[in-house]
Amino acid sequence: MLTEEIYTDEANPAILVEENERIRALRKALVQLTHEQQHVLALRFGNGYSLEQVATIMKKNINSVKALQFRAVMALRHRLEGENQ
């Protein structure tokens, strides 16, 4: 009887290469952001903190954190799109 091997995305070398390239591009784009932009993204998405928690940590009001996060995400998107062109 023949057995079928199940391959996950992690087992596929082409997918691993693509994922590593995406991670490399993301890291390259992140270091081009300002320290504050990196900090807000790390707190919000890396640590999962709420806007209120980030505002307290960064000693800013919530609207400032929202604006900073928006600018950081847009700058990151712009850099990543530039990387792909």
N, C-alpha and C positions, 0 to 999 in steps of 0.2 A: 504494500500500500504506500502510495506517495503522500508525503506530508507537505503542506503548504506553509511556507515561511511568511510571517507577517512582518512587513517592514513599516516602521514608523518614520516620520519625517526626520527624526534624529539619525536614523540609519542611512539615509540617502545622502551621499557625499555632495551632490549638487545643491541640495537644500541647505546643508551645513555651511557650504561656502557662501551661499547667498546670505544666510543669517549672519555669518561672521562679517561679511562686507557691510551689511546694514548696521551692525553694532559699531564697526570701525567708523563709518560715516557719522553716526549719531555722536560718538565720543568726540570726533573732530569738530563737529558743529557745536557741541556743548561748550567746549573750551573757548570758543570764540564769543560766547555770551559774556555779559558783565558778571561780576561776582554776585551781585544782588539777584540777577536773573537766574543764575545757576542755583543760588540758595533757595529761592522761592520754588523752583521746579523740583529740587531735591526734597524739600519739605512736603510739598503737595503730592507729588507723584511717587517719590522714592519712599517717603515715610508715611504717606497717606493721611497727613494732618488736614484738618478742616481749615477753611479760610480764617475762622476766628482764632484757631490755634496758631496759625502762621502769623497772623497780625500781632498776636501777643509776643511770639518769639522774636519777630523782626522789629517790634516796637513801632508798628505802623497801623493806620486805620484799615478797615476791611476794604474800602474802595481803593486805597493805594495798592493793597496786595492784589486785588482783582486786576487793576491796570498793569501792574508789574508782571503778573502772570500772563496776561494777554500779550503784552509786548514780547515777553520771553518766548512764548509759543510761536508767535508770528515770526520772530527773528530765527528761531530754530527751523521752522517750516521753510522760510526763505533760503536759509543756508543748505538745507537738505535738498531742496528743489534745484538749487544751483549746482550741487554736487552731481545730480543725475543728468545734467545737460551736457 
